[in-house]
Every structure is written in C-alpha cells, then in structure tokens.
C-alpha cells in the first residue's frame, strides 16, 4: 500500500529518491547540501527536493506515511541526536513506516564526523514504534574482503491486535 506522502531525510544527489517515491503519491527529499540538491533537481525534475535540516523539519505533525534515512543519523552529533529523533517522530504519521539504514557495527571506531550507535539505541529512541525487521546488507557481505557496516531497520506502530498475534 502506498503512503500519501513520503519524506527522505538526507537525500543528497537524489539517487535513491525515484525508488522511494514509488511507494508514495507525493515524495519530498530534503538535504542541507545545496549543491547536492541542485544536482538532484536536475537529475529528477519530476520529484520535489527542499533544503532543510533534520533538526527542524518544516512540515506539520503526522505528515508522512513513509519516512526514510540512509546513512544520515550516524552523522548527527550526540548533542543533536535526540532533537533529530524527536523531529522524525513528530512528522511521522501514526500508521506509517520508518525505514532507516545506519552504521551499527563499528561501535569502537573513532571518526570525526560519524557516531556509531548500536541497534538498541535506535529501538529505544524510536519507541513506541516497533522494530519489525533488521538486517545487515548481505550483498556487501558476500563481496570478498567486504563487510557491511550497518543495518537496514524497519519500524512501524503496531496495533493491539498485531501485538496480541505475536
């Protein structure tokens, strides 16, 4: 079932935007990088792209039935992370789907612009959403000498009936 609206946080050059847009009637990709957005607009003129920060999403509450991020949250510093999570949850529709892909393996790595968070951080902070699925990217793991750095995670609200069926 398609969402009425989808939001792609950190769309960059828009490479994933056409794929995500297939799952909604109206798709918006946001990013803070003006140059990347200019390229996205040229490459995918049929889609909507907007300059915006995940710390202050310019949308009403409960706007999006599908929200996605791909390697975005791992770049949010600890002092801004809860703020971003609160914004994602605010614009997320009650019957929606949240799909994120974030680095979760290199927890002890030191990097100046990436914060490595375990799966449990995401499940805790996105409550009351339920983690329905999480998986490493097997295609990367099958490449000789490669290891997927993170997980794809699917969250949704679950109804009382769905919870009792588990």
C-alpha positions as CSV (number, residue, x, y, z in Angstrom):
1,X,0.0,0.0,0.0
2,X,1.4,3.4,-1.0
3,X,1.7,6.2,1.6
4,X,0.1,9.5,0.8
5,X,3.4,11.3,1.4
6,X,7.0,10.2,1.8
7,X,10.0,12.0,3.3
8,X,13.6,11.2,2.5
9,X,15.8,12.8,5.1
10,X,19.3,13.4,3.6
11,X,18.5,12.7,0.0
12,X,21.9,14.1,-1.2
13,X,22.0,13.8,-5.0
14,X,18.7,12.0,-5.1
15,X,20.0,8.6,-6.3
16,X,17.5,6.7,-4.1
17,X,14.7,9.2,-4.4
18,X,13.0,7.7,-7.5
19,X,12.9,4.3,-5.8
20,X,11.5,5.6,-2.6
21,X,9.0,7.8,-4.5
22,X,7.4,4.7,-5.9
23,X,5.9,3.9,-2.5
24,X,4.0,7.2,-2.1
25,X,1.8,9.5,-4.0
26,X,3.9,12.6,-3.2
27,X,7.6,12.4,-2.3
28,X,9.9,15.1,-0.8
29,X,13.6,14.7,-0.5
30,X,15.4,17.0,1.9
31,X,19.1,17.8,2.5
32,X,21.3,20.5,3.9
33,X,23.7,20.4,0.9
34,X,22.6,23.0,-1.7
35,X,24.9,21.6,-4.4
36,X,23.6,18.1,-4.0
37,X,20.0,19.3,-4.1
38,X,20.8,21.3,-7.3
39,X,22.0,18.0,-8.9
40,X,19.0,16.1,-7.6
41,X,16.6,18.7,-9.1
42,X,18.3,18.5,-12.5
43,X,18.5,14.7,-12.5
44,X,15.0,14.0,-11.2
45,X,12.9,17.0,-12.1
46,X,9.6,15.2,-11.5
47,X,10.4,14.9,-7.8
48,X,10.4,17.6,-5.1
49,X,13.6,18.5,-3.3
50,X,13.9,21.0,-0.5
51,X,16.7,22.4,1.6
52,X,16.0,21.6,5.2
53,X,17.7,20.3,8.3
54,X,16.6,17.2,10.2
55,X,16.9,19.2,13.4
56,X,14.0,21.4,12.3
57,X,11.8,19.8,9.7
58,X,9.5,22.3,8.0
59,X,6.4,20.1,8.0
60,X,3.3,19.7,10.1
61,X,3.0,16.9,12.7
62,X,1.9,13.5,11.3
63,X,2.6,14.4,7.7
64,X,4.4,11.4,6.3
65,X,3.3,7.8,6.0
66,X,6.8,6.8,4.9
67,X,10.0,8.3,6.3
68,X,13.4,7.1,5.2
69,X,17.1,7.9,6.1
70,X,20.1,6.2,4.6
71,X,23.4,6.8,6.4
72,X,22.2,10.1,7.8
73,X,21.6,9.6,11.5
74,X,25.1,8.3,12.0
75,X,26.4,11.8,11.1
76,X,24.3,13.5,13.8
77,X,26.4,14.5,16.8
78,X,25.3,13.3,20.2
79,X,24.2,16.7,21.4
80,X,21.7,17.0,18.4
81,X,20.7,13.3,18.1
82,X,17.6,13.4,20.4
83,X,16.4,16.5,18.7
84,X,16.5,14.8,15.3
85,X,14.8,11.7,16.6
86,X,12.0,13.9,18.1
87,X,11.6,15.7,14.7
88,X,11.4,12.4,12.8
89,X,8.8,11.1,15.2
90,X,6.8,14.4,15.1
91,X,6.3,14.3,11.3
92,X,5.8,10.5,11.2
93,X,2.2,9.5,10.6
94,X,0.6,7.1,13.2
95,X,0.1,4.4,10.6
96,X,3.4,4.9,8.8
97,X,6.6,3.1,8.1
98,X,10.1,4.2,9.1
99,X,12.9,2.7,7.1
100,X,16.5,3.6,8.1
101,X,19.9,2.3,7.2
102,X,22.6,3.2,9.6
103,X,26.1,2.1,10.6
104,X,25.8,-0.2,13.7
105,X,28.9,-2.4,13.6
106,X,32.0,-0.3,14.2
107,X,31.0,0.8,17.7
108,X,34.5,1.5,18.9
109,X,35.8,3.2,15.8
110,X,37.0,6.8,16.1
111,X,35.8,9.1,13.4
112,X,35.5,12.9,13.4
113,X,32.1,13.0,11.6
114,X,30.4,9.7,12.3
115,X,28.9,8.5,15.6
116,X,28.5,4.7,15.7
117,X,25.3,3.6,17.5
118,X,24.1,0.1,18.3
119,X,20.8,-1.2,17.2
120,X,19.5,-0.9,20.7
121,X,19.9,2.9,20.5
122,X,17.5,3.1,17.6
123,X,14.9,0.7,19.1
124,X,14.9,2.6,22.4
125,X,14.7,6.1,20.9
126,X,12.1,5.3,18.3
127,X,9.7,3.8,20.8
128,X,6.7,3.5,20.7
129,X,7.5,2.3,17.2
130,X,8.2,-1.4,16.9
131,X,11.2,-2.8,15.1
132,X,9.7,-5.2,12.7
133,X,12.8,-6.2,10.7
134,X,16.6,-5.5,10.9
135,X,19.2,-7.0,8.7
136,X,22.7,-6.4,7.5
137,X,23.2,-5.8,3.8
138,X,24.1,-9.3,2.7
139,X,25.1,-8.3,-0.8
140,X,28.0,-6.4,0.6
141,X,29.0,-9.2,3.0
142,X,29.2,-11.6,0.0
143,X,31.9,-9.5,-1.7
144,X,35.4,-10.7,-1.0
145,X,37.1,-8.6,1.7
146,X,33.9,-6.6,2.4
147,X,31.7,-6.3,5.4
148,X,28.5,-4.3,5.6
149,X,28.9,-1.6,8.2
150,X,25.3,-1.3,9.3
151,X,21.8,-2.4,9.2
152,X,18.6,-1.7,7.4
153,X,15.8,-1.3,10.0
154,X,12.1,-1.2,9.5
155,X,9.9,0.4,12.2
156,X,6.1,0.7,12.4
157,X,3.4,1.3,15.0
158,X,1.7,-1.9,15.8
159,X,-2.0,-2.2,16.7
160,X,-3.1,-4.0,19.8
161,X,-4.3,-6.9,17.6
162,X,-0.9,-7.2,15.9
163,X,0.8,-7.2,19.3
164,X,-1.5,-9.9,20.6
165,X,-0.9,-12.1,17.5
166,X,2.9,-12.3,18.3
